[in-house]
Amino acid sequence: MTTATSATESVAKELVELCKAGKNREALDRLYAPDIVSVEPMDFQGMPARMTGITAVRKKNEWWDDHVEVNRHEVDGPYVNGEQFAVRYRLDTTNKQTGQRRQDSEIAVYTVRDGKIAEERFFGTPGT
């Protein structure tokens, strides 16, 4: 195991533990690089698909918390490969404004550099 793989494994395991516990904001504070790049599958609600910087990613998370109630979530992984790892998320959510409930599944691929998450890239499926 290389040093990069071991650092990635450590970050990956901690991220999964925090996400399973619903501590996403703590994960941002502890594990994300200040210049993090976050890439969603598409623009949404006036936010670009690609965001750079921890401030932008925090705002995206605040938007999520303000607009979405998570009824149930599952976090699978991590699946590590070198300086990258993947996590699968399954979500049962309700839109706080419309009351619409939906189930989603997405894969996130994270890149770790210098012991911090430097990039996150999400791949999603349409809600069912």
One Martini backbone bead per residue (centre of mass of N, CA, C, O) as a GRO file, in nm:
protein
  128
    1MET     BB    1   0.096   0.037   0.024
    2THR     BB    2   0.064   0.353  -0.022
    3THR     BB    3   0.058   0.663   0.105
    4ALA     BB    4  -0.182   0.762  -0.063
    5THR     BB    5  -0.372   0.527   0.002
    6SER     BB    6  -0.370   0.561   0.310
    7ALA     BB    7  -0.481   0.851   0.313
    8THR     BB    8  -0.737   0.789   0.157
    9GLU     BB    9  -0.856   0.578   0.348
   10SER     BB   10  -0.884   0.762   0.592
   11VAL     BB   11  -1.070   0.973   0.465
   12ALA     BB   12  -1.288   0.781   0.363
   13LYS     BB   13  -1.376   0.659   0.635
   14GLU     BB   14  -1.451   0.927   0.769
   15LEU     BB   15  -1.665   1.020   0.571
   16VAL     BB   16  -1.856   0.781   0.601
   17GLU     BB   17  -1.907   0.807   0.903
   18LEU     BB   18  -2.022   1.096   0.895
   19CYS     BB   19  -2.252   1.043   0.690
   20LYS     BB   20  -2.399   0.822   0.850
   21ALA     BB   21  -2.437   1.043   1.097
   22GLY     BB   22  -2.508   1.332   0.958
   23LYS     BB   23  -2.199   1.493   0.936
   24ASN     BB   24  -2.138   1.689   0.684
   25ARG     BB   25  -2.020   1.954   0.803
   26GLU     BB   26  -1.786   1.819   0.949
   27ALA     BB   27  -1.655   1.708   0.695
   28LEU     BB   28  -1.589   1.978   0.568
   29ASP     BB   29  -1.407   2.087   0.802
   30ARG     BB   30  -1.201   1.828   0.812
   31LEU     BB   31  -1.162   1.717   0.480
   32TYR     BB   32  -1.155   1.984   0.320
   33ALA     BB   33  -1.036   2.180   0.093
   34PRO     BB   34  -1.031   2.515   0.026
   35ASP     BB   35  -1.009   2.432  -0.311
   36ILE     BB   36  -1.246   2.283  -0.377
   37VAL     BB   37  -1.400   2.063  -0.616
   38SER     BB   38  -1.741   2.068  -0.742
   39VAL     BB   39  -1.938   1.812  -0.925
   40GLU     BB   40  -2.226   1.810  -1.087
   41PRO     BB   41  -2.443   1.700  -1.334
   42MET     BB   42  -2.593   1.990  -1.281
   43ASP     BB   43  -2.762   2.249  -1.275
   44PHE     BB   44  -2.917   2.421  -0.979
   45GLN     BB   45  -3.092   2.667  -0.848
   46GLY     BB   46  -2.858   2.873  -0.969
   47MET     BB   47  -2.636   2.656  -0.966
   48PRO     BB   48  -2.352   2.538  -1.049
   49ALA     BB   49  -2.202   2.243  -1.116
   50ARG     BB   50  -1.937   2.412  -1.076
   51MET     BB   51  -1.731   2.436  -0.784
   52THR     BB   52  -1.516   2.666  -0.594
   53GLY     BB   53  -1.467   2.617  -0.280
   54ILE     BB   54  -1.576   2.602   0.046
   55THR     BB   55  -1.796   2.819   0.036
   56ALA     BB   56  -1.962   2.701  -0.199
   57VAL     BB   57  -2.013   2.423  -0.066
   58ARG     BB   58  -2.161   2.528   0.180
   59LYS     BB   59  -2.395   2.662   0.025
   60LYS     BB   60  -2.498   2.404  -0.101
   61ASN     BB   61  -2.562   2.268   0.176
   62GLU     BB   62  -2.758   2.483   0.276
   63TRP     BB   63  -2.962   2.451   0.055
   64TRP     BB   64  -3.031   2.161   0.114
   65ASP     BB   65  -3.127   2.203   0.411
   66ASP     BB   66  -3.357   2.415   0.327
   67HIS     BB   67  -3.507   2.207   0.089
   68VAL     BB   68  -3.431   1.923   0.240
   69GLU     BB   69  -3.564   1.618   0.354
   70VAL     BB   70  -3.430   1.346   0.527
   71ASN     BB   71  -3.561   1.029   0.579
   72ARG     BB   72  -3.333   0.856   0.424
   73HIS     BB   73  -3.002   0.692   0.445
   74GLU     BB   74  -2.729   0.562   0.242
   75VAL     BB   75  -2.387   0.433   0.290
   76ASP     BB   76  -2.142   0.321   0.054
   77GLY     BB   77  -1.834   0.231   0.176
   78PRO     BB   78  -1.539   0.256   0.055
   79TYR     BB   79  -1.373   0.290  -0.275
   80VAL     BB   80  -1.038   0.231  -0.337
   81ASN     BB   81  -0.799   0.426  -0.567
   82GLY     BB   82  -0.552   0.556  -0.453
   83GLU     BB   83  -0.650   0.900  -0.465
   84GLN     BB   84  -0.928   0.749  -0.480
   85PHE     BB   85  -1.292   0.752  -0.412
   86ALA     BB   86  -1.602   0.578  -0.349
   87VAL     BB   87  -1.959   0.660  -0.311
   88ARG     BB   88  -2.278   0.545  -0.211
   89TYR     BB   89  -2.599   0.703  -0.245
   90ARG     BB   90  -2.913   0.681  -0.064
   91LEU     BB   91  -3.228   0.861  -0.109
   92ASP     BB   92  -3.493   0.988   0.104
   93THR     BB   93  -3.697   1.262   0.005
   94THR     BB   94  -3.820   1.602   0.086
   95ASN     BB   95  -3.969   1.872  -0.031
   96LYS     BB   96  -4.034   2.152   0.159
   97GLN     BB   97  -4.222   2.311  -0.052
   98THR     BB   98  -4.396   2.056  -0.200
   99GLY     BB   99  -4.372   1.746  -0.068
  100GLN     BB  100  -4.196   1.590  -0.247
  101ARG     BB  101  -4.115   1.258  -0.301
  102ARG     BB  102  -3.786   1.083  -0.320
  103GLN     BB  103  -3.559   0.871  -0.501
  104ASP     BB  104  -3.201   0.834  -0.477
  105SER     BB  105  -2.892   0.786  -0.668
  106GLU     BB  106  -2.531   0.806  -0.594
  107ILE     BB  107  -2.207   0.879  -0.712
  108ALA     BB  108  -1.893   0.942  -0.552
  109VAL     BB  109  -1.588   1.107  -0.648
  110TYR     BB  110  -1.277   1.122  -0.482
  111THR     BB  111  -0.999   1.348  -0.423
  112VAL     BB  112  -0.674   1.314  -0.275
  113ARG     BB  113  -0.476   1.583  -0.124
  114ASP     BB  114  -0.290   1.630   0.139
  115GLY     BB  115  -0.532   1.492   0.323
  116LYS     BB  116  -0.756   1.609   0.119
  117ILE     BB  117  -1.039   1.707  -0.036
  118ALA     BB  118  -1.018   1.829  -0.380
  119GLU     BB  119  -1.251   1.635  -0.506
  120GLU     BB  120  -1.595   1.624  -0.628
  121ARG     BB  121  -1.801   1.371  -0.802
  122PHE     BB  122  -2.124   1.343  -0.942
  123PHE     BB  123  -2.347   1.052  -0.998
  124GLY     BB  124  -2.674   1.024  -1.129
  125THR     BB  125  -3.015   0.951  -1.086
  126PRO     BB  126  -3.316   0.956  -1.147
  127GLY     BB  127  -3.590   0.992  -0.997
  128THR     BB  128  -3.862   0.767  -0.855
   0.00000   0.00000   0.00000
